[in-house]
Amino acid sequence: MVRHFLTLKDISVDELKTILELAADIKENPEKYEEKMRNKTLLMIFEKPSLRTRVSFETGMTRMGGHAIFYSIKDSPLGKKESISDTAKTASRFVDIIMARLYKHSDIEELAENSSVPVINALTDFTHPCQIVADLFTIKEKFGELKGLKLAYVGDSNNNVTHSLLYGCAMAGININVAFPDYPEFRPDSTVVKEAKQIAEENGCVVKLFNSAEEAVKGANIIYTDSWMSYHIPKEEEEERAEKLAPFRVTSALMSRAAENAVFMHCLPASRKQEVASEVIDGAKSIVFDQAENRMHAQNALMLTLLNNTGE
């Protein structure tokens, strides 16, 4: 049966642990995996651009002996010039695995429903699961263990990164605090919060929501933020959003309220004039470029897992 990776709920807690272990081995022993994707082809469908996503997937596939095809929707609008279902059925005849970075989550669900090869969600408006697998791998590298740590996410929380962090932290046993302005547009999806709390309870950790960044980061081991201005935000709304989100900017003062060993994370690209101060993202506690590098190793582990190609 073909398996897809559209959200973190598509894998079990044990599978997540195994994928993180595999990512670590791929990073430490790349020569073991040089032929794992020999004669395999990855199709990369891009509706939304990304430096890290394209380079990490394409380079990762090449390093494992495979081949990646970059396909921009600009050349053939998905669901317009050709239906999503026909695209999936056709592509499945040529390639071994598909990665798609789309705006609407319903589109990647339709793509997966009609694909006979694994489909990986490289980002939609709802979730960003590849990013969070890489983040968990990075956190494990820095702290040795995941269970019992505390992560504080601050800023706009009604986005794909926050939703995937809620699932990922709950699965990994990481306590997660999410802090956002007290306005509906910044609040994470209620269903995601409810599900994350249930998963967290099963894994011995907690999910908490705050309207104060200072309260949320107290004693946290990881401080995480993301862009305030996603691609879909109209220009005319940016100034008002920035004013509402200003108290949630990650500064040195905010970092000082976290644990002494705290690190700063951001999925990039970042605005040093908005969600994070330069002295933080460019400082000694920042691990944002470790995150970026680890996208490749984590995604390689995901692809090998979905293709059931993890053995010797």
N, C-alpha and C positions, 0 to 999 in steps of 0.2 A: 504494500500500500504506500502510495506516494505521500510524503510528509512535507508540510509547509511551515514557515516560520513568519507569522504575521504579527503576533504579539508574544510576550513572554509566557502567556498562558498556554502556548502551544508546546511547551516543554515542561517536564516535571522538575521538582526541586532537586532530585538526584541527578537528572540529566543536566541541569544547570551546573552543578558541581563538577560533573564529568567534562563538560565543555570547557569550563575554566581551567581544569587540570590539563586538558588537551592543548589549550591555547598556550599555557605556560611551557609545555614540552615543545610545541612548534617554535616558540620564540627562542628557547634555549638550545634546541637541536634541529635547526632548519634542514640539515642535510638528510635527516630521516624522512622528510616529506617532499623531497625534490621531484619525485615521480608519482606522487599520490594522485595528481590530476592529469596525468599523461593521457592525451587524446580526449580530454574532456573540454567542453566549451561552456562558458558562462555568458548569457545574454544580459546586458545591463541596460535597462530601460529607464531613461531619465525624462521626467516631466518637469522636475524641479532641480536646478543646478546644484552642484556641490563639489568642491575641491577634494575634501577628505574622502568622501564616499567613492568617487570614481577612482582616485589614485590608489586607495587602500585595497579595493576589490580587484582592480586590474593588476596591480603589482603582486598581490597575494596569489592570484591565480597563476601568474607567470612563474612565480617562485616555486610553485608546486607542480610545474611542468604542463600547465593547462593554457587555455587561450580564452581571452575575454573580448566580447564585442560591445562597443559603445553604441547605443541607439537612442538618439534624441527624438522626443515626441514632436519637436519643432519641425522635423522633416516629414512626419506623418502623424497628425494628431490622434492620440489614442481615443477610441470611442466616437470619433467623428469621421475620419476618412475610412477607417476600418473599425469594426466593433471590437470591444475588449475580448469577448469570447472567441472571435475568429483569430485575433492576434495571439491569444494563448494557445489555441489549438494548432495554429500554424507553427509558431515558434517551438512548440514541444516536439515537432518532427525533426528539428534541426539541432537543438542544443540539449545539454544534460541538466542544466539548472538555470533559473531565471532570478535576477535581482531587479527590483523595481523601486524607484523613488518617485512617488506620486503625491498629488495634493489630497485627493479624496480617499479615505480608507475603504469606502465601499468599492472603489475601482480595483484595489489590490485584492479584495475578497473575491470579486468576480474573476479577476485574472487567475487566482489560485483555483477556483472552482472549475475552471475550464482547462487547466494545465495538467498534463500527464507527467510533468517533471517538477521537482521542488521549486517553490517560489519563496524568495526571501524579501521581507519588507525592509527596505533601506530608508524608509521614512514615509509617513503619511501625516495628514492633519491630526490624527488621533494618537498614534504611537511612533516611537523611534527605538525599537527593541535592540537593534545591532549596537547602537550607541551605548545602551545600558549594560549589555553583556561586556563590552570593552571597558566600561567604567568599573564594573565589579571586579574584573580581572586586574585593573590598575590599582584599585583599593586593596585587593588581596596582596598584590606585590608590595605595597607600602606598609601594610599593617600585619601581614602574615595570616591573619584570620579575618573573617567577615562578621561572624555572629557576635552580637553584643556591642558593635560599634554604633555610633550615632551620626547620622547624616542630616544636615539642615539645608533644605532648598529654600531660597528666598527670591522673590520677584513675581513675575507673571507666572501663575501656576496652572492656567487653563491652556496647556499646550502638550505636545507629544512627548517631550522630554520628561516633564513632571509625571505624566501618566505612566510612562514606562519605569521611571524611578520608583514610583509607588509599588508597582508590581515587583520589580527587581529587588528592592530592599526587603520587602516583605518575604520574598522567597529565600533570600540569603540570610535572614535573621538579623538584618540591620534595622535599628530603630530609626524612623524617619520623621522629621519635623518639616512641615511645609508652611511657609509664611508668605502672605500675599496681602495687598491692600483690601480693605473691607468693601469691595464692589463686586457684583456678580460676574463681571467679565473676566476677572482674574482668578476666580475660584476653580479648582480642579473638578473634573467631571464627577458627579456624586456617585454614579455607579462604580467608577474606578476606585474611589475612596472606600466605598462599602466593601468591594471585593478585596481590596488590599488589606483592609482591617481584618477580614476573615482569614486571609492567608497568613498575615502577621501573627494572629493569635495561634495558629497551628504551628508556627515556627519560633514562638517564644520572643517575639518583639512587638513593638507598638507603632502605630501611625497616629500622629497628632497634627492638627491644623492650628495655625496662629495668624493673627493680624499684626503681629509685632516681630520684626526681624531680630531685635535685641533679645527677646525672650526665646525665640526659636533656636538661636545659635549657641545659647549657654551650654558649655561643656561638650559641644559637638566636635567630632573628630574630622568630619568632612564638611566644608561649606561649598555649596554648589549653586550656580546661577546660570541663566541663559539669556539670550537676547530679549530685549523688551519690544523690539519691532520686527515681528515676523513678516514674511513676504506679503501676507494678506492684509496687513494693517494699512488703511488709507493714509496718505500723507497728511490730510487735514486733521487726523486724530492723534498724530504723533506727539504734539506738544502737550495736549491734555494727559495722554498716557504717561509721558515722562514726569509730569508733575505728581501724578498719583503714585508712581512707582519710586520716586526719589528717596523716600525713607528706607527703601529696600536695596539701595546700592551697596555693594560689598566694598567696604573701605578698610583701612588698617584698624580703625577704631572698632568696627564690627568684628573683624577677625580676632581682636584682642579678647573678646568675650567668649571665644571658643576654647576648646581644650588646648593645652600647651603644644601638643603634637599635631594640631589641626593642619589639614592641607586644603588648598583651594582648587576647585574643579569647574570647568566650563567646557561645553561640547564644541565651541567655536563655530562660526566666526564670532568675535567679541567686539563690543564697542567700549573702548576705554573712557569714553565721555558719558556713558550711560550706566549700564548695569554693574560695572566693576571699575575700580580705580587702577591706574597704571601701576602704582606701587604694590598692588596685590597680585595682579595677573603676571607681572614681570618680576615678582619677588621670590624669595627662597621657598616659600610655602606653596607656590603654584606648581601643579603637576599637569597642566593643560596639554603640554606637548607629549608627555608620556601617554595621556589619554589618546591623543591623535595617532601616535604610533601603534598603540595597542588595538586600534580598530582593525588593522590588517590581521593580526594574530588571532583575535577573537572571531573575526569573520571567516578566516580559514578553518578554524575549528568548527564553526557552524556548518560550513559547506561540506566538510568531510563527514560530519555527523548526519546531515540530511541525505547524503549520498551513501551512507553506511560504509564509509571507506576509512575507518579509523584504525583498523588492525595493522599488524606488521605485514 
